[in-house]
């Protein structure tokens, strides 16, 4: 159409000397690793949310609850402190070398 012709080649050109793998393959591998890590984190967070009722998170000493006539104010200080220490410990164990 309009005098233009396009030729699509199905052959891949050989890699340049000293070049190991293509950038696309490395990108896909990195994306795969990222998706695995994010999926693992989603499973862990989901399990924590599933069992949070049994762990009594949100009802620890130090959590502040103020109930008024028409509203309730909730400030989970004790729970936040416990989760911060737990996450810091997990990250310290994971990243120490």
Buried (B, 14 or more C-beta within 10 A) or exposed (E): EEEEEEEEEEEEEEEEEEEEEEEEEEEEEEEEEEEEEEEEEEEEEEEEEEEEEEEEBEEBEEBEEEEEEEEEEEEBEBBEEBEEEEEEEEEEEEEEE
